[in-house]
Amino acid sequence: WEKGQQSPIHDHAGSSCWVKMLSGQLQETIWVEDASGKVVQTGDVNLGDARAIGNDVLYMSDVKGLHAMANPSQTEVAVSLHCYAPPYEECKIFRPNGTCLTANMTAANAPSYRSAHFAGDPVGAAEAMGDEAAAARAGPDTRAIGLRDFMDRLAAMTPTMAEGAASGCDEVFDLVGRVDLTEQEWATYCSGAHFGEFHYTRNLLYVDDNWSLLLNCWNKGQGTPSHRHGKGRQSWCKVLHGELVYEEFAHAGLMPWEQDSALDKSMPIKTGDHVFGEECTTNLHRTRNPSQTDVAVSLHLYSPPYTALTYQDDINGPVKSRPVVNYASNLPPKTTAPGCAIAFRAGSNCDMFTNFHVLAKALEELPLDRIRETTALLRRVKLNALEYRNYAVRSGSPGKACGVLLARTQKFALVLGCWGNSEQASQGVHDLQKNKSVDGKGIYEWVKVLEGELLEQTYSEHDRELQREAVLATESVTLNGPDCNPRILEPLVGQRAGPCFTLHLYAPPPASLSGMVLVEAPRLLIA
């Protein structure tokens, strides 16, 4: 669930429903039909909270009435698991005036897919079996290539080669046309979990100084908002499954609300089709899946790199962006892969869903002395709660105030703070001692609250008088530099008592961390 996102009012077609909260919160409101046929709220409100044992599971059935679910947070996404018995595919959704529609409420399933690498392609079949001689005899170099091979070829292109290829030459166009995912790649990037219920998903597969490669999964009827890529940017697209429609608006102004409602161009792109385009006008365009019965999957290559899709709904509206997902383990080998830092810079205007391994690699490559850029990066980073909780459990000290050393280099240290209750953490992280590096230099420390809340108390360095108090909420990022006063951090406990997790970035790495019991992770991300 996106921040503030909500479902329509709906029934469950006679089924019982159990909702298990995996992350964040969901607020359930109950509705009933009155004598006039309109739906009215009963006033009953239930809150499911992943952090509150006993309140992390909700139950609903049509006997209780209709209901709507919403993520009440404007700062945190939510994840929930829904179990229905008996199973159903269609239910009724209601508007407050009583209008009733039938809708398909099931999540998208991965489309059936047969890879050319394993069926109908003698070269791919021979390579899959490790028979290089048979592969060489199977035919000319026009066979399908997988994502790994395609990304390695992009990485091997020199700036001069990429400059020539970006003009839309046949070499790159033909190469895009040959891309066909292997069964393993299809399972990795196009499973049912990759299709969103509310908007399409974008997976950043590869990025360097010349190229960015994204794989998009489109649920039924989903599409982009009206947008543009920027003058002079080339793009290649191949539809791997389903069908997309590219639409360009006539006489569009510079902003979406200035566009003419009439379409100047509409072009279907069917399975296996691949197209090239160079944006040299100011016209807005959009891409959508026109089908109400089938999902679509498409591959998009851009030069220069392009990852952050930003747009505005109206003249007074905020600038919005579509988030991007980045998987470290699935990028090409280190010998040809570009740095992770490029991916974070390319996605500078959108949330970056990632993991500790990618983050550590990016921090190693980024200039951390650029304070604003580092702070902005940490704000955009979204980490999986299951990952940091797993590190906390494996550290051997679940529920206690301790730090798990995730990465340590000559440049920085990355620590996961795992907090119990306020008594366990009463000494604070730094115990009012200023951290110093091995050579005695001052330390910059960034703290990102991953879960829970922290009370920050800042004291004067000499007389230890309290100077300031502030509550650090979930997703907040703060910086304490060499010229700042020492501080104490401790978790807030109360209505939402439970563990608290924080991410600490130190640059350069401190000689020691007073007030924190440091536990080394079973395997350091960077040694």
C-alpha positions in Angstrom: 0.0 0.0 0.0 1.4 3.4 -1.0 1.4 6.2 1.6 -2.2 7.3 2.1 -3.6 4.8 -0.4 -7.0 3.3 0.1 -9.3 0.7 -1.4 -12.9 1.4 -2.6 -15.8 0.3 -0.4 -16.4 -3.4 -1.3 -17.9 -6.7 -0.1 -16.2 -10.1 -0.2 -18.7 -12.1 -2.3 -19.7 -14.2 0.7 -16.1 -15.1 1.7 -14.4 -14.7 5.1 -11.2 -12.6 5.0 -8.2 -12.6 7.3 -5.7 -9.8 6.9 -2.2 -10.2 8.3 -0.1 -7.0 8.6 3.5 -7.6 7.5 4.6 -4.0 7.6 3.1 -0.6 8.6 -0.6 -0.1 9.4 -4.0 -0.4 7.7 -7.2 1.3 8.9 -10.5 -0.5 8.3 -13.8 1.3 8.2 -17.2 -0.5 8.2 -20.1 0.5 5.9 -23.7 -0.6 5.5 -26.5 0.0 3.1 -29.3 2.2 4.4 -33.0 2.1 3.5 -32.4 4.5 0.5 -29.8 2.2 -1.0 -26.9 4.5 -0.1 -23.9 3.2 1.9 -23.1 4.9 5.2 -20.2 4.5 7.6 -21.1 2.8 10.9 -18.4 4.5 12.9 -16.6 1.3 13.6 -12.9 1.6 12.8 -10.3 -1.1 13.2 -6.5 -0.6 13.0 -4.2 -3.4 11.9 -0.6 -2.8 13.0 2.4 -5.0 12.1 4.2 -3.8 15.2 1.4 -4.6 17.7 1.1 -8.3 18.5 -2.6 -9.1 18.8 -3.6 -6.2 16.5 -1.6 -7.4 13.5 -4.5 -9.6 12.2 -7.9 -8.4 11.1 -11.0 -10.4 10.3 -13.9 -9.4 8.0 -16.9 -11.0 6.4 -20.1 -9.8 4.7 -22.0 -10.5 7.9 -20.2 -7.6 9.5 -21.0 -5.3 6.5 -19.0 -3.7 3.7 -15.6 -2.3 4.4 -12.8 -0.2 3.0 -9.1 -0.4 3.8 -6.6 2.5 3.9 -3.0 3.1 4.8 -3.3 6.0 7.3 0.3 7.0 7.1 1.7 9.7 4.9 5.3 8.7 5.6 5.3 4.9 5.5 4.2 2.2 3.0 2.2 -0.8 4.3 2.3 -4.5 3.3 -0.5 -7.0 4.0 -1.3 -10.6 3.3 -5.0 -11.5 2.6 -6.5 -14.9 2.9 -10.0 -15.6 1.6 -12.2 -18.6 2.2 -13.8 -19.7 0.0 -11.7 -18.2 -2.8 -13.3 -15.7 -5.1 -12.3 -13.5 -8.1 -15.0 -10.9 -8.3 -16.7 -8.8 -5.8 -18.9 -5.6 -5.6 -17.6 -2.2 -5.1 -19.8 0.7 -3.9 -19.8 4.5 -4.2 -21.3 6.4 -1.3 -24.4 7.3 -3.5 -25.2 3.5 -3.7 -23.9 2.9 -7.2 -22.6 -0.6 -7.4 -20.1 -2.1 -9.8 -18.5 -5.6 -10.2 -14.7 -5.6 -10.1 -11.9 -8.2 -10.2 -10.1 -8.0 -6.9 -7.6 -10.7 -7.3 -3.9 -9.9 -7.6 -2.2 -10.3 -10.9 -0.7 -13.7 -11.7 2.4 -14.1 -13.7 1.6 -14.6 -17.3 2.4 -18.0 -18.9 5.7 -17.7 -20.8 7.8 -20.0 -22.9 11.4 -18.8 -23.3 13.1 -19.0 -26.7 16.2 -20.1 -24.8 14.6 -23.4 -23.8 11.9 -24.1 -26.4 11.9 -23.6 -30.2 15.4 -22.2 -30.2 18.1 -24.8 -31.0 20.9 -22.4 -30.1 19.4 -21.6 -26.7 18.6 -25.2 -26.0 22.2 -26.2 -26.9 23.6 -23.5 -24.7 21.3 -24.5 -21.8 22.7 -28.0 -22.0 26.3 -26.7 -22.1 26.9 -28.0 -25.7 28.9 -25.1 -27.1 29.7 -27.0 -30.3 26.1 -27.6 -31.1 25.3 -23.9 -30.3 28.0 -22.8 -32.8 26.5 -25.0 -35.5 22.9 -23.9 -34.8 22.8 -20.8 -37.0 23.8 -17.1 -37.4 24.1 -14.6 -34.6 20.5 -13.7 -34.7 19.2 -15.9 -31.9 17.6 -14.7 -28.7 19.8 -13.3 -25.9 19.0 -13.1 -22.2 19.1 -10.1 -20.0 22.5 -11.1 -18.6 24.1 -11.2 -22.0 22.3 -8.0 -23.1 23.5 -6.1 -20.0 27.1 -7.3 -20.4 27.0 -6.0 -24.0 25.8 -2.6 -22.9 28.5 -2.5 -20.2 31.2 -3.4 -22.8 30.3 -0.4 -25.0 32.8 2.4 -24.9 31.5 6.0 -24.8 32.3 6.4 -28.5 30.4 3.3 -29.4 27.5 4.3 -27.2 27.4 7.7 -28.8 27.0 6.2 -32.2 24.5 3.6 -31.0 22.4 6.3 -29.4 21.5 7.7 -32.8 19.1 4.8 -33.3 21.4 2.7 -35.5 20.4 -0.8 -36.5 22.9 -2.5 -34.2 21.2 -1.5 -30.9 17.7 -1.7 -32.4 18.4 -5.3 -33.6 20.0 -6.1 -30.2 16.9 -5.0 -28.3 14.8 -7.0 -30.7 16.7 -10.2 -29.8 16.2 -9.9 -26.1 14.1 -12.7 -24.6 14.2 -13.5 -20.9 15.3 -17.0 -19.8 13.0 -18.9 -17.5 15.1 -17.9 -14.5 15.1 -14.2 -15.4 11.3 -14.4 -16.0 10.8 -15.9 -12.5 13.1 -13.3 -11.0 11.6 -10.1 -12.5 8.1 -11.0 -13.8 6.5 -13.2 -11.1 3.0 -12.4 -9.8 4.6 -10.3 -7.0 6.0 -7.9 -9.5 2.5 -6.7 -10.6 1.0 -3.9 -8.5 -2.7 -3.6 -7.9 -2.8 0.2 -8.3 0.0 1.1 -10.8 2.6 -0.5 -12.9 6.0 -1.4 -11.4 9.5 -0.3 -12.6 12.6 -2.5 -12.0 16.0 -0.9 -12.7 18.1 -3.7 -14.2 21.1 -1.8 -15.4 22.5 1.8 -15.4 25.8 3.4 -16.4 26.9 6.7 -17.8 25.4 5.9 -21.2 22.4 3.6 -20.6 19.6 2.7 -18.3 17.6 -0.5 -18.6 14.2 -1.0 -17.0 11.7 -3.8 -16.9 8.1 -2.7 -16.4 5.2 -5.0 -15.3 1.7 -3.7 -16.2 -1.4 -5.0 -14.6 -4.7 -4.9 -16.5 -5.6 -1.4 -17.7 -2.6 0.3 -16.0 -0.6 3.1 -17.6 1.8 5.9 -17.1 0.8 9.5 -16.3 1.4 12.0 -19.1 5.1 12.7 -19.1 8.2 13.4 -21.2 11.7 12.0 -21.1 13.6 15.2 -22.0 14.7 16.6 -25.3 17.4 14.5 -27.1 16.9 11.3 -25.1 16.6 8.2 -27.2 14.5 5.2 -26.1 14.0 1.6 -27.2 11.1 -0.5 -26.1 10.3 -4.2 -26.6 7.0 -5.8 -25.4 7.8 -9.2 -24.0 4.2 -10.2 -23.1 0.8 -8.7 -23.8 0.3 -5.4 -25.6 1.0 -1.7 -24.9 -0.4 1.4 -26.6 1.8 4.5 -27.0 -0.2 7.7 -27.1 1.1 11.2 -27.9 -0.9 14.4 -27.3 -1.4 17.1 -29.9 -0.4 20.7 -29.3 0.7 20.0 -25.8 2.1 22.7 -23.6 5.0 22.3 -21.2 2.8 21.0 -18.4 0.2 18.2 -18.3 -2.7 20.5 -17.5 -1.9 22.6 -20.6 -2.2 19.6 -23.0 -4.9 19.3 -25.6 -7.2 16.4 -24.8 -7.0 15.2 -28.5 -4.5 12.5 -29.3 -2.1 13.2 -32.1 -0.7 9.7 -32.3 -1.7 6.2 -31.0 0.5 3.2 -31.8 -0.1 -0.4 -30.6 3.0 -2.4 -29.6 2.3 -6.1 -29.5 4.2 -9.0 -28.1 7.6 -9.3 -29.8 7.4 -5.8 -31.3 10.3 -3.4 -30.6 10.4 0.4 -31.4 12.8 3.3 -31.2 12.1 6.9 -30.5 14.0 10.1 -30.0 12.3 12.8 -28.0 12.8 16.1 -29.9 9.5 17.8 -29.3 7.8 19.1 -26.1 4.7 17.0 -26.6 3.6 14.8 -23.7 3.0 11.1 -24.1 1.9 8.1 -22.1 2.0 4.4 -22.4 -0.7 2.0 -21.2 -1.8 -1.6 -21.2 -5.2 -1.5 -23.0 -6.3 -5.0 -22.0 -8.7 -5.6 -19.2 -8.0 -9.4 -19.3 -4.2 -9.7 -19.6 -1.1 -8.2 -18.0 1.9 -6.9 -20.0 5.7 -6.9 -19.6 8.0 -4.6 -21.4 11.7 -3.8 -21.6 12.9 -0.1 -21.9 16.4 1.1 -22.8 17.3 4.8 -22.5 20.3 6.9 -23.6 21.3 9.1 -21.8 20.2 7.2 -18.7 16.7 7.9 -17.5 15.1 6.3 -14.4 13.0 8.9 -12.5 9.5 9.4 -14.0 8.2 12.6 -12.5 5.0 14.4 -13.3 2.3 16.8 -11.9 -1.4 16.3 -12.0 -2.3 20.0 -11.9 -0.8 23.4 -11.8 -0.9 23.6 -8.0 -0.1 20.0 -7.4 3.1 18.6 -6.0 5.7 17.0 -8.3 5.2 13.2 -8.0 7.4 10.4 -9.0 7.1 6.7 -9.7 9.5 4.7 -7.5 12.1 2.2 -8.9 13.3 -1.1 -7.5 17.0 -2.1 -7.7 18.4 -5.6 -7.1 22.1 -5.8 -6.4 22.5 -9.6 -6.7 21.0 -9.6 -10.2 23.3 -7.0 -11.8 26.1 -8.1 -14.2 29.4 -9.3 -12.8 31.6 -6.8 -11.1 34.1 -6.9 -14.0 31.6 -5.3 -16.3 29.0 -3.8 -13.9 29.0 0.0 -13.4 29.0 1.4 -9.8 25.9 1.3 -7.7 26.4 5.0 -7.1 25.3 5.8 -10.7 21.9 4.0 -10.0 21.3 6.2 -6.9 22.2 9.4 -8.8 20.0 8.4 -11.7 17.1 7.8 -9.4 17.7 11.1 -7.5 14.0 12.2 -7.7 12.3 9.0 -6.6 12.3 6.4 -3.8 14.9 3.7 -4.2 13.8 0.3 -2.8 17.0 -1.6 -2.1 19.0 -3.7 0.4 22.0 -3.3 2.7 24.4 -4.8 0.1 23.5 -2.3 -2.6 23.5 0.6 -0.2 27.0 -0.3 1.1 28.4 -0.6 -2.4 26.9 2.8 -3.3 28.3 4.5 -0.2 31.8 3.1 -1.1 31.6 4.8 -4.5 29.8 8.1 -3.5 31.7 11.2 -2.2 30.3 11.3 1.3 31.8 14.8 1.9 28.9 16.1 -0.1 26.7 16.4 2.9 23.4 17.3 1.2 23.7 14.6 -1.4 24.4 11.9 1.2 21.5 13.1 3.3 19.1 13.1 0.3 20.3 9.6 -0.6 19.5 8.2 2.8 16.0 9.9 2.7 15.2 8.1 -0.5 16.5 4.7 0.5 13.7 2.2 1.4 14.8 -1.0 3.2 12.9 -4.2 3.7 11.8 -4.7 7.3 12.4 -8.4 7.1 16.0 -7.8 6.1 17.0 -5.5 9.0 15.0 -7.6 11.5 16.8 -10.7 10.3 20.2 -9.1 10.9 19.0 -8.1 14.4 18.0 -11.7 15.2 21.2 -13.1 13.8 23.2 -10.7 15.9 22.3 -12.8 18.9 20.8 -9.9 20.8 17.2 -9.5 19.7 15.2 -6.8 21.5 18.3 -5.3 23.2 20.1 -2.0 22.6 23.0 -3.0 20.3 24.6 -2.1 17.0 25.1 -4.6 14.2 28.2 -3.7 12.1 27.0 -4.1 8.5 30.0 -2.6 6.7 33.3 -1.0 7.6 35.8 0.5 5.2 38.5 3.2 5.5 35.9 5.6 4.3 32.8 4.8 6.4 31.0 2.5 8.8 27.4 1.3 8.5 25.7 0.2 11.6 22.2 -1.2 12.3 20.9 0.1 15.6 18.6 -2.4 17.4 16.8 -1.0 20.4 14.7 -2.6 23.1 12.8 -0.5 25.7 13.9 2.8 27.1 15.5 1.2 30.2 17.8 -0.9 28.0 18.8 2.2 26.0 18.9 4.8 28.7 22.6 5.4 28.2 22.0 6.5 24.6 24.1 5.6 21.6 27.0 7.9 22.4 26.8 8.4 26.1 27.5 12.1 25.7 31.0 11.3 24.2 32.0 12.9 20.9 33.1 10.2 18.4 36.6 10.5 16.9 38.2 8.6 14.0 41.4 6.6 14.4 43.5 9.7 13.5 41.5 11.9 15.9 39.4 13.7 13.3 35.7 14.6 13.8 32.9 12.2 12.6 29.8 12.9 10.6 27.0 10.7 11.7 23.7 10.2 9.8 20.8 8.5 11.6 17.8 7.2 9.7 14.9 5.8 11.8 13.7 2.6 10.0 11.0 1.7 12.5 9.7 3.2 15.8 10.6 6.6 17.2 13.6 8.0 19.0 14.0 10.8 21.5 17.0 13.0 20.7 18.5 15.0 23.5 21.3 17.4 22.7 23.6 18.6 25.5 26.3 21.3 25.7 29.7 19.7 25.4 31.2 21.4 28.5 28.6 21.8 31.2 26.4 18.9 30.0 23.2 21.1 30.1 20.2 20.0 28.0 20.0 22.2 24.9 17.3 20.7 22.8 14.8 17.8 22.7 13.2 16.4 19.6 11.3 13.3 18.5 12.8 11.5 15.5 10.0 9.8 13.6 10.1 6.7 11.3 11.8 7.5 8.0 13.4 10.7 9.4 17.1 11.4 8.7 19.3 13.6 11.0 22.9 14.6 10.8 25.3 15.2 13.7 28.6 16.7 12.6 32.0 17.4 14.2 30.8 20.9 15.2 27.5 19.7 16.8 27.0 19.1 20.5 26.9 15.5 21.8 23.5 13.8 22.0 21.7 10.9 23.6 19.2 8.8 21.6 16.7 6.5 23.1 13.5 4.9 21.8 10.0 6.2 22.7 7.7 3.6 24.2 4.0 3.9 25.0 1.0 3.1 22.9 3.2 1.5 20.2 5.7 -0.2 22.4 8.0 -2.5 20.5 11.5 -2.7 19.0 13.1 0.3 17.3 15.5 0.1 14.4 17.9 2.7 13.1 20.6 3.0 10.5 23.8 4.8 11.4 26.3 6.0 8.8 29.7 7.2 10.1 32.2 9.0 7.9 35.0 8.4 8.5 34.5 5.3 10.7 34.9 6.0 14.4 37.7 4.4 16.5 35.0 3.1 18.8 31.3 3.6 19.6 30.7 4.4 23.3 27.4 3.5 24.7 26.6 0.9 22.0 27.2 -2.8 22.3 28.6 -3.5 18.9 28.0 -6.9 17.4 29.7 -7.9 14.1 27.3 -9.3 11.5 27.9 -12.9 10.5 29.3 -11.8 7.2 30.3 -8.2 6.6 28.9 -6.6 3.5 32.2 -4.8 2.8 35.3 -5.8 4.7 
